[in-house]
Amino acid sequence: MSLVLYNTATRRKEPFVPFVPGRVGMYVCGPTVYDYAHLGNARPVVVFDVLYRLLKRTYANVTYVRNITDVDDKINAAATARGEPIAAITARTIAAFHEDMAALNALPPDVEPRATQHIAEMIAMIERLVASGHAYVAEGHVLFHVPSLPTYGALSGRDRRAMVAGARVEVAPFKRDPADFVLWKPSSLDLPGWESPWGRGRPGWHIECSAMSEAHLGITFDIHGGGRDLIFPHHENEVAQSTCVHGGAPLVRYWLHNGFVTVEGEKMAKSVGNIVTVRALLGEFRGEAIRLALLSTHYRQPLDFTREGLREAERTLDRWYRLVGPRRAPGGRVADGVLAALDDDLNTPLAVAELHKLEEPAALRGAGDLLGLLQQDRDAWFHSTPRQSFSTTGIASAEAVGHPGAYQTGAPDQDYFAEGTSMAGSLSESVINERIQQRETARKARDYTTSDSIRAQLLARGIVLEDGPQGTTWRRAT
């Protein structure tokens, strides 16, 4: 079976055929770097990482681009609220994002462009839109004139009047049409800004991705991904800008969008105080378990992220790691059932179900490699512990401060899932091995009271001992 993907633009599944034979270009909207990545940010990273792995298995030439938005009003607001330079916030937040996504076994993209590195391309694109009559200058702003593109709204399927009624469309008196959106805006001296034909200013959000995708993938490329919340206005506006700049040439052939994430049945929202960051979860659960939980639901469906779901993911990984053996051997041929599931619009829950049928270590490893799972030695998995010592100093957003379960500036991570946290992480491997040796000495001396006491003490700290022909091994309880 060849790869079939659901195309948001056509609202149906379509066989995937690259625009250029043998070569694939994929662009995924990345983070705006003013705060830690939350579960909603992590889902597309994991989803499109699986697609990237699948594409690389078939095509020798795959270019995966995931941008970083490092100039944005949210970043400016965070810097003002914290009294900290923008460069310091973005540098630290980018580093945290990389670390957190690596913990989820996400491969780095081939190219990770930053908006601030592509200002010249954005200005050039805006100049062409103004010259062609698709954009205009008003009160220091440059705006895209939506009525100039009759097909505007085709991607999202929205009527233009309905779009204007939406809360995310900014209405300003200098707009020719209420739906017109900003390409360039003026900057005061206390804000980031670049010289342009329209004065010192900074780009609008939408033009950033149009410029970066063209710079690294060309005028038309294969796949553009992101969350459902980006279909309108962000992706709709990308289509408008890029199509008009290039005389009607299509921007993207396949649009893919993942569903929303809820937490324990409730939508994540600052007002509710249940914004769950990946970093907080990594304080209690291992990254591979978080990844498996994110893959447990089809990417286009809503995903309800629960504590019990994470526990079940860890139990599943425990079972698989027991089967694959002590060392990280190369994976074997990927099972037909796993491939068929992924080729059918990335049906990861079905692929995971197929993994449950596998008993041969090499087959499990091979399937795991395609899903970004089972990437460790068995012993490394059982000896590993969640990360415990993160600080959110300087990262928490101004909007989050004061909400229950949010992360306060200067405070250690407060885990929304804090209830019932294991103490396993408080014992180091050296201490555990020392206690095992003491127990072995007691057993040889037939001092079973002491040996049993040591086993019980370790179990109380979340360390499970398993005696076998080759001696005593241990793992952390899940």
Residue, then its C-alpha position, 0 to 999 in steps of 0.5 A: m500500500s502506498l502512502v495516503l494522506y488526508n488533505t485539508a484543502t480537498r477534504r479527502k484522502e489522497p495518494f501522496v505523490p511528490f511535486v518533484p519525483g523522488r524529492v519531498g519538501m515538508y514545512v511545519c509551523g514551529p513554536t513562538v518562543y516566549d514560554y515552555a512548549h505545552l502539550g498542544n505544541a508537542r502534538p504536531v512535533v510528534v505527529f510530523d516526526v512520525l511522518y518524517r520517519l515514514l517519508k525518509r524510509t521511502y524517499a532518499n531526498v526529504t527536507y523537513v523545515r520547522n520554523i521558529t517565530d522569534v519576533d512576535d507581540k507575545i514575545n514583546a509582552a513577555a519581555t516587558a512583563r519580566g523586565e528582561p531582554i527579548a534576546a535572553i528570553t528567546a535564546r533560553t526558550i529555544a534551548a528548552f524547546h529543543e531539550d523537551m522535544a528531544a526527550l520525546n524522541a523527536l528528530p531535529p528538522d533538516v532546517e530550522p529557520r528563524a523569522t529574524q533571519h529572513i526579514a529581507e525575504m519578507i520585505a521583498m515579498i511584501e513589496r511585490l504584493v504592494a506592486s501587484g495591487h494585492a496589498y496597500v500602505a495605511e498609517g505605517h502599516v502594510l495590509f493584504h487586501v483580502p477582496s483582491l483574491p476571490t478564492y480567499g477562504a477556500l482552505s478553511g471553508r469559511d465565508r469572508r463575512a463569517m471570518v470578520a465576525g471571528a474574534r481572531v480578526e483584528v478590525a482597525p479604522f485604516k483597513r479598506d476591508p475588515a478582513d484585511f490582515v497585516l503584513w508589516k507594522p510600525s515599531s517604536l524604538d523600544l520594540p524590535g524593528w527593521e528599516s523598510p520602504w514603509g519605515r522602521g517596523r516588523p513583520g506580521w506573523h503570517i508573512e513570516c512563514s510564507a517567506m521562510s517556506e519559499a526560502h527553503l522549499g521553493i514556490t510550491f512544496d509538498i506538505h504543510g503541517g500544523g494544528r487545526d487552530l492554524i487553519f484560520p487565519h494563519h494558513e489561510n493567509e499564507v495561501a493568500q500571500s504566496t499565491c498572489v506573489h507567484g501569480g497563482a502558483p500553488l503554495v502547498r499540495y497537501w495540507l495536514h492538520n492535527g486535532f486539539v488536545t484536552v486534559e482530563g476531558e477539559k480544554m487547556a486554557k489559561s483561564v482554567g489554569n490547566i496549561v500542561t507543559v511538556r517540561a512539567l510532565l517530564g518531571e514525572f513521566r519519561g519522554e517516551a511514555i509521553r510520546l506513546a500517549l500522544l500517538s494513542t489517538h489518530y492525529r486528526q482526532p481530538l486527544d484527551f491527555t490523562r494521567e491514567g493514559l500516561r501510566e498505561a503508556e509506561r506499562t506498555l513500554d515496560r512490556w515491550y522493553r522486556l521483550v526486546g532484550p538488554r541491548r539496543a540491537p538494530g531493528g529488523r524489517v517493519a511488519d506489514g501491519v505496522l506499515a499498512a497502518l501508517d500508510d493509511d493517513l498515519n493511523t498510529p493507534l492501529a500501528v501501536a495495536e500491531l506492535h502489541k502482536l509482535e513478539e520477536p525483538a528485531a521486529l519490535r525494534g524495527a516498528g519502534d524505530l518508525l514510531g520513534l519508540l523503543q530507542q533505548d537499551r532495555d536496562a537504560w529504560f528500566h533504570s531511567t527516571p523522569r527529569q526532576s530538577f527543572s526551574t522555570t525561572g524567567i520562562a513563565s508567561a505573564e498571562a500564566v502567573g497567578h493561575p492555579g497550576a501555572y508556572q510562576t517565574g522564579a519558582p520550581d516546576q509545579d506539575y499539574f499532575a503532581e498528585g501521587t508523584s513517585m519518589a523513585g528519582s531520589l535514588s541514584e544508580s550508585v546508591i541502588n547498586e550499593r544496596i543491592q551489594q549489601r543485600e547480596t552479602a546478607r543473603k550469602a551470610r543467610d541473614y534473610t531478615t536484612s536482605d528482605s529489609i533491603r528489598a522492602q526499603l528499595l521497593a518503598r522508594g520505587i525500586v523493584l529487584e528481580d532475582g534471576p540466574q544471572g544475579t539481581t537486576w533492578r528497575r524503577a517502578t511505573 
